[in-house]
Amino acid sequence: MASEKQASDIVLLDVRDICSFTDYFVICTGESERQVNTVYEEMRRTLKGAGAYPLHYEGNAECGWLVIDFGDVVAHIFTPEQRSYYHLEQLWEKAPAVIRIQ
């Protein structure tokens, strides 16, 4: 769903062995505020159609990052600048990447 809205550098990290609050992180980049918001809306729409509703979300496209908590999966959508700043892949480097889409 994120790739359909032109998100880039999408990675799915399996954090089950090192994290107590979720099983997977999805991390992706939107090249602009508009694209960050579009990816966010597509995730919400698609997962709602599958019966999954967000438990919580933080941030907004204007600040360059959005985090959506679906319970077992937490999705992080960043602008390139914010992704570089937060460097989640390095913070969770012990988590294996299940999939990566460039």
N, C-alpha and C positions, 0 to 999 in steps of 0.2 A: 504494500500500500504506500509506503514512503517513497519507494523508487518510482511508482507511477506518477507521483507529483514532483519528480526530478530532484528528490533529496540525494545527496551524494555521501560517499564514504560511510555507508551503513554497516554497522557491526552489531552482532548479537553476542553478548557475553553471558556465559553460564556462571553465575555467582552463587549457586546453591551451596557449595562447600565452604564459602568464605563470608557469607552474608546471611543475617538472620531475618531480614524483613522482605526479601523478594527472592525469586529464583533466577530471573534474567534481566539484564539491562539491554535495551535497544538504544543505540547512540547513532545519531545521523546529523547531517549538516544541510541547512537551507541557505542558499546564497544571499538571501535578502530577508528583511522583516516580513515582507509579503509571502515569500516562499515558506518561511518558518510557520507562519500562521496557516497557510494552505495545507502543509503536511500535518499539522496538528488537527485541523478540522477533518481531514481525510481519515486519520487514525481513529478519531472519535466516531465518525460516521460508520466506518467499516466495522469496527469492533462492537458498536451498538447494534448493528445488524446481526452480529453473531451472538448477541446477548451479553456482551462484556461492557460494563459501565465503569468509568473512572471513579476511583475512590477519592482521589484528590489531585489537584494540579497546582503548580507554582509557576511564577514568571509570566512573561508575555512577550510577544514578538518584538515590541519596541525596545525591550532591554536585551534582546538577542538570544534568549533561551526560554524554553518551556520544558517542564517536567510533568509527565502524566503518570500517575500511579494506578495501575490496573490490578494491584495485588501481587500476583505471581510474576508480572512483568512491569517494569518501570521504563518508560520511554523518555529519552532526553533528545530534544531537538535544539540545535545550536546554530547561530551564524558562525562563519569561520573564525572570527575574532574571539568569540566567547568559547568555542570549542577548544581553541588553542589555550585560552586562559585557564579553563577548568581542567584540562587534560585528564579526563576520566579514565581513558585507557591506561594511562600510566598509574593512576591511583589504584586501579583495580587490575594491575598487571598479572596477578596470580590467577585471574579468571580466564579460562580458555575461551577463545573466540569460536563460537559455533558456526557462524557464517560471517563473511565480509563481502560486501558489494561495493566496488569502487565506482 
